[in-house]
């Protein structure tokens, strides 16, 4: 339990850090969020809801399987073409490019919840860890030492530079599909701009917020099965919303594991989908938690927050 003094210190630190935020760099992020308000004018239809769900879950898979488990932790292996496809899927989430994302995430693991962690809510407060650090010029560039393994792929370097193309491409596809529906299936009540608003704006904003919660919320509340050197916690409802990323204490105990739900009752949709890809030969070399990890769980049952 943190004291009032500790809480106040974090508020002061967070306030000080937020002064380093470049509001201009936050315009695209704010644009996605404010774009959600356009639902008032474009209305809703079942194709729009389907578009929102499809974009959201595609982006979540791209971030979870691609950016996180593959590029940041190399927890499985795949072909070069599928590697690029995972990078593109991750980039549709408008969370920068695969090199930027994995570079900063690897640094987070190296210094988790210490003074050198770039987004620890324990050290710098909730606001900075949830959002502020993303808008700081201090972290706008890639630190090459963290992604030497990926810099040798020119297509990944190219995608990192042109990271806005995938989300723009999603918007164009949604507009074309919605316009086709308006012309040939008017009874469905959809339009090009309606699908753009619900898919690109609402879907991406939802993906933003649940991803940000992994940085912030899962280091503040939840259950700690493992005694890690940080304050990572398992949060079941975030695991449901992020295809398994909410099993954060599990992940920090053994980051190299492809699966983050270590037990059958810990829902991990990304793991299930990667197992399907493995079965058809598209991915291989999947890393699992070693037996010693499960021995620890028997010695120390999951602790409450």
C-alpha positions as CSV (number, residue, x, y, z in Angstrom):
1,X,0.0,0.0,0.0
2,X,1.5,3.3,-1.1
3,X,1.6,6.2,1.4
4,X,0.2,9.7,0.7
5,X,3.7,11.0,0.4
6,X,4.5,8.4,-2.3
7,X,1.3,9.2,-4.1
8,X,2.1,12.9,-4.0
9,X,5.6,12.4,-5.2
10,X,4.4,10.5,-8.3
11,X,1.9,13.3,-9.0
12,X,4.7,15.8,-8.9
13,X,6.9,13.7,-11.1
14,X,4.2,13.0,-13.6
15,X,3.3,16.7,-13.7
16,X,6.9,17.6,-14.3
17,X,7.3,15.0,-17.1
18,X,4.1,16.1,-18.8
19,X,5.7,19.5,-19.4
20,X,8.0,17.7,-21.7
21,X,5.1,16.6,-23.9
22,X,5.1,18.0,-27.5
23,X,1.5,18.7,-28.2
24,X,2.1,19.0,-31.9
25,X,3.2,15.3,-32.0
26,X,-0.1,14.4,-30.3
27,X,-2.2,15.8,-33.1
28,X,-2.6,12.4,-34.9
29,X,-3.4,10.7,-31.7
30,X,-6.0,13.4,-30.7
31,X,-7.4,13.2,-34.3
32,X,-8.3,9.5,-33.9
33,X,-9.9,10.1,-30.5
34,X,-11.9,13.2,-31.7
35,X,-12.9,11.4,-34.8
36,X,-15.0,9.1,-32.7
37,X,-17.4,12.0,-32.1
38,X,-18.3,11.9,-35.8
39,X,-20.5,8.8,-35.0
40,X,-23.1,11.5,-34.0
41,X,-23.4,12.6,-37.7
42,X,-22.7,9.4,-39.6
43,X,-24.9,7.1,-37.5
44,X,-24.5,3.4,-37.1
45,X,-25.3,0.2,-39.0
46,X,-24.4,-3.4,-38.6
47,X,-21.7,-3.1,-41.3
48,X,-20.2,-0.3,-39.3
49,X,-20.1,-2.3,-36.1
50,X,-18.6,-5.2,-38.1
51,X,-15.9,-2.8,-39.5
52,X,-15.1,-1.5,-36.0
53,X,-14.7,-5.1,-34.6
54,X,-12.7,-6.2,-37.6
55,X,-10.3,-3.3,-37.4
56,X,-9.9,-3.5,-33.6
57,X,-9.2,-7.3,-33.5
58,X,-6.9,-7.1,-36.6
59,X,-4.9,-4.3,-34.9
60,X,-4.8,-6.1,-31.6
61,X,-3.4,-9.2,-33.2
62,X,-0.9,-7.2,-35.1
63,X,0.3,-5.5,-31.9
64,X,0.2,-8.7,-29.8
65,X,1.5,-11.3,-32.2
66,X,3.6,-9.0,-34.4
67,X,5.0,-6.0,-32.5
68,X,5.1,-7.6,-29.1
69,X,5.7,-11.4,-29.2
70,X,7.6,-11.5,-32.5
71,X,9.5,-8.2,-33.0
72,X,10.1,-7.3,-29.3
73,X,10.7,-10.8,-27.9
74,X,11.3,-13.1,-30.8
75,X,9.2,-15.8,-29.1
76,X,8.7,-17.6,-32.4
77,X,10.1,-17.8,-35.9
78,X,8.5,-17.3,-39.3
79,X,9.3,-16.6,-42.9
80,X,10.4,-13.2,-44.2
81,X,7.1,-12.5,-46.0
82,X,5.0,-13.3,-43.0
83,X,7.4,-11.3,-40.8
84,X,6.6,-8.3,-43.0
85,X,2.9,-9.0,-43.0
86,X,3.0,-9.0,-39.1
87,X,4.8,-5.7,-39.3
88,X,2.1,-4.2,-41.5
89,X,-0.7,-5.5,-39.3
90,X,1.0,-4.0,-36.3
91,X,1.4,-0.7,-38.2
92,X,-2.3,-0.5,-39.0
93,X,-2.8,0.3,-35.2
94,X,-1.0,3.7,-35.8
95,X,1.4,2.8,-32.9
96,X,4.5,3.9,-34.9
97,X,6.6,1.3,-36.7
98,X,7.8,-2.1,-35.7
99,X,11.4,-0.9,-35.0
100,X,10.2,2.0,-32.9
101,X,7.8,-0.2,-30.9
102,X,10.2,-3.1,-30.2
103,X,13.1,-0.7,-29.4
104,X,11.1,1.0,-26.6
105,X,9.6,-2.1,-25.4
106,X,12.9,-3.9,-25.0
107,X,14.2,-0.9,-23.0
108,X,11.1,-1.2,-20.8
109,X,11.9,-4.8,-20.0
110,X,15.6,-4.0,-19.3
111,X,14.7,-1.3,-16.7
112,X,11.1,-2.3,-15.7
113,X,9.8,-0.1,-12.9
114,X,13.2,1.5,-12.2
115,X,14.1,5.1,-12.7
116,X,15.3,4.3,-16.2
117,X,11.9,2.7,-17.3
118,X,10.4,5.0,-19.9
119,X,6.8,4.4,-18.8
120,X,6.6,3.1,-15.2
121,X,3.5,4.2,-13.3
122,X,5.3,3.3,-10.1
123,X,8.0,5.9,-10.8
124,X,6.4,8.5,-13.0
125,X,2.7,8.3,-12.4
126,X,-0.3,7.0,-14.3
127,X,-0.7,9.8,-16.8
128,X,2.9,9.6,-18.1
129,X,3.0,5.8,-18.3
130,X,-0.4,5.7,-20.0
131,X,0.1,8.4,-22.6
132,X,2.6,11.2,-21.8
133,X,5.8,9.4,-22.8
134,X,4.4,8.7,-26.3
135,X,4.1,12.4,-26.9
136,X,7.6,13.3,-25.6
137,X,10.3,14.2,-28.2
138,X,12.7,12.3,-26.0
139,X,11.3,9.0,-27.3
140,X,10.4,9.9,-30.8
141,X,13.5,8.2,-32.3
142,X,14.7,4.6,-32.3
143,X,17.6,3.6,-30.2
144,X,19.5,1.3,-32.7
145,X,21.3,-0.7,-30.0
146,X,17.9,-2.3,-29.1
147,X,17.0,-3.4,-32.6
148,X,20.3,-4.4,-34.3
149,X,18.6,-7.7,-35.3
150,X,15.9,-5.9,-37.3
151,X,17.8,-3.1,-38.9
152,X,19.3,-5.5,-41.4
153,X,15.8,-5.8,-43.1
154,X,15.4,-2.9,-45.4
155,X,11.6,-3.5,-45.7
156,X,11.2,-3.0,-42.0
157,X,13.3,0.1,-42.0
158,X,11.1,1.4,-44.9
159,X,7.9,0.6,-43.1
160,X,9.1,2.3,-39.9
161,X,9.7,5.5,-41.9
162,X,6.4,5.3,-43.7
163,X,4.4,4.0,-40.7
164,X,1.3,6.1,-41.5
165,X,0.7,4.3,-44.8
166,X,-1.0,1.1,-43.3
167,X,-3.6,3.1,-41.2
168,X,-4.3,5.3,-44.2
169,X,-4.7,2.2,-46.3
170,X,-7.2,0.8,-43.9
171,X,-9.2,4.0,-44.1
172,X,-9.2,3.9,-47.9
173,X,-10.4,0.3,-48.0
174,X,-13.2,1.1,-45.5
175,X,-14.3,4.1,-47.5
176,X,-14.4,2.0,-50.8
177,X,-16.3,-0.9,-49.1
178,X,-18.7,1.5,-47.5
179,X,-19.3,3.4,-50.7
180,X,-20.0,0.1,-52.5
181,X,-22.5,-0.9,-49.8
182,X,-24.2,2.5,-50.2
183,X,-24.5,2.1,-54.0
184,X,-25.5,-1.6,-54.2
185,X,-26.9,-2.5,-50.8
186,X,-28.5,0.8,-49.6
187,X,-30.9,-1.2,-47.4
188,X,-28.0,-1.9,-45.1
189,X,-27.7,1.7,-44.1
190,X,-24.0,2.1,-44.4
191,X,-21.8,4.6,-46.2
192,X,-18.1,5.2,-46.9
193,X,-17.6,7.8,-44.2
194,X,-19.6,5.8,-41.7
195,X,-17.2,2.8,-42.1
196,X,-14.2,5.1,-41.8
197,X,-15.5,6.6,-38.6
198,X,-16.4,3.3,-37.0
199,X,-13.5,1.3,-38.3
200,X,-10.5,3.7,-38.5
201,X,-11.5,6.1,-35.6
202,X,-13.5,4.1,-33.1
203,X,-11.6,0.8,-33.7
204,X,-8.2,2.3,-33.6
205,X,-9.0,4.4,-30.5
206,X,-10.2,1.3,-28.6
207,X,-6.9,-0.4,-29.6
208,X,-4.9,2.6,-28.4
209,X,-6.5,2.6,-25.0
210,X,-6.3,-1.1,-24.2
211,X,-2.7,-1.2,-25.4
212,X,-1.9,1.9,-23.2
213,X,-3.5,0.1,-20.2
214,X,-0.9,-2.7,-20.5
215,X,1.8,-0.1,-19.8
216,X,-0.1,1.6,-17.0
217,X,-2.9,-0.4,-15.3
218,X,-1.1,-3.8,-15.3
219,X,1.7,-2.3,-13.1
220,X,-0.8,-0.9,-10.6
221,X,-3.6,-3.4,-10.1
222,X,-4.1,-7.1,-10.4
223,X,-2.6,-10.4,-9.1
224,X,1.0,-11.3,-8.8
225,X,1.7,-15.0,-9.3
226,X,5.4,-14.5,-9.6
227,X,7.9,-12.4,-7.5
228,X,9.4,-10.4,-10.3
229,X,11.7,-7.5,-9.9
230,X,9.0,-5.1,-11.1
231,X,5.4,-4.5,-10.1
232,X,3.8,-6.3,-13.1
233,X,0.4,-7.9,-12.5
234,X,-2.1,-10.2,-14.2
235,X,-5.3,-8.4,-15.1
236,X,-7.9,-10.9,-16.5
237,X,-10.2,-8.4,-18.1
238,X,-7.4,-6.7,-20.0
239,X,-6.3,-10.2,-21.1
240,X,-9.8,-10.6,-22.7
241,X,-9.6,-7.2,-24.4
242,X,-6.0,-7.7,-25.7
243,X,-6.0,-11.3,-26.9
244,X,-3.9,-12.4,-23.9
245,X,-1.6,-9.4,-23.2
246,X,-3.2,-8.8,-19.7
247,X,-1.3,-11.8,-18.2
248,X,1.5,-9.3,-17.6
249,X,3.0,-10.7,-14.5
250,X,3.4,-14.1,-16.3
251,X,5.0,-12.2,-19.2
252,X,7.5,-10.3,-17.0
253,X,8.5,-13.6,-15.3
254,X,9.4,-15.2,-18.6
255,X,9.3,-12.6,-21.5
256,X,10.6,-15.1,-24.1
257,X,7.5,-17.2,-23.9
258,X,5.1,-16.9,-26.8
259,X,2.2,-17.8,-24.7
260,X,1.3,-15.4,-21.9
261,X,-1.6,-17.3,-20.4
262,X,0.5,-20.0,-18.8
263,X,-2.5,-22.1,-17.8
264,X,-5.5,-23.4,-19.8
265,X,-7.9,-21.2,-17.9
266,X,-5.9,-18.0,-18.8
267,X,-7.5,-17.0,-22.1
268,X,-4.8,-16.1,-24.7
269,X,-6.3,-15.8,-28.1
270,X,-3.0,-14.7,-29.7
271,X,-1.4,-17.9,-28.5
272,X,-4.3,-20.0,-30.0
273,X,-4.0,-18.3,-33.4
274,X,-0.3,-18.7,-33.5
275,X,-0.7,-22.4,-32.7
276,X,-3.0,-22.6,-35.8
277,X,-0.3,-20.9,-37.9
278,X,2.2,-23.4,-36.5
279,X,-0.1,-26.3,-37.4
280,X,-0.1,-25.2,-41.1
281,X,3.6,-24.5,-41.1
282,X,3.6,-20.7,-41.2
283,X,5.4,-20.3,-37.8
284,X,7.8,-22.5,-35.9
285,X,10.2,-22.5,-33.0
286,X,7.6,-21.3,-30.6
287,X,9.1,-20.8,-27.1
288,X,7.2,-22.1,-24.1
289,X,7.7,-21.5,-20.3
290,X,10.2,-24.0,-18.9
291,X,9.1,-26.5,-16.2
292,X,10.8,-24.4,-13.5
293,X,8.2,-21.7,-14.1
294,X,5.4,-24.1,-13.2
295,X,7.3,-25.3,-10.2
296,X,7.3,-21.8,-8.9
297,X,3.6,-21.5,-9.2
298,X,3.1,-24.7,-7.1
299,X,5.4,-23.3,-4.5
300,X,3.7,-19.9,-4.4
301,X,0.0,-19.7,-5.3
302,X,-1.1,-16.5,-7.1
303,X,-1.2,-13.6,-4.6
304,X,-3.8,-11.0,-4.4
305,X,-3.1,-7.3,-5.3
